[in-house]
Amino acid sequence: MKRLPIRKKMRLDEYDYSQEGVYFVTICVESGRKLLGEVVGASVLARPKVHLSNVGGVVEKALIYYNENHPDIRIKNYVIMPNHIHVIIAIVPEAGERGRSPLQYIIRNLKSFITKSVGYSIWQKSFHDHVIRNASSYQRICQYIDQNPAKWQEDRYYTD
């Protein structure tokens, strides 16, 4: 009988994801495809930025829509990179109703909304998250998000 591979756990065992919290989330495009845009504008006078593709524009509109129309969450900061997005999501307690993990529910809905808008799925399975537990961690992650386009070639998700 063939043994199945042992999967790495994606969530903290001891953490209650149904509670109010702030999370740093990374969602990757399937197979690392650069569908969301390209990093442009690196020069002595200008910081690089991401020029979004049509699909990247759909992702940005979805993040803005979600932030404006779901009072139970706040998207505090985000960056859309060529093949992944980083988002800081703050969740209020009411988001955990129905016994679900609100973070998983939010990400599933966001991915589904984008998939329907684009017409096909662009996402890899699951997502990465990090529980932000204090102000210094929050500041460090905000800085990482803001500097991500400038460090694109050093990024673990970078592909040529």
Secondary structure, 3 states (H helix, E strand, C coil): CCCCCCCCCCCCCCCCCCCCEEEEEEEEEHHHCCCCEEEECCCCCCCCEEEECHHHHHHHHHHHHHHHHCCCEEEEEEEECCCEEEEEEEECHHHHHHHCCHHHHHHHHHHHHHHHHHCCCCECCCCEEEEECCHHHHHHHHHHHHHCHHHHHHCCCCCC
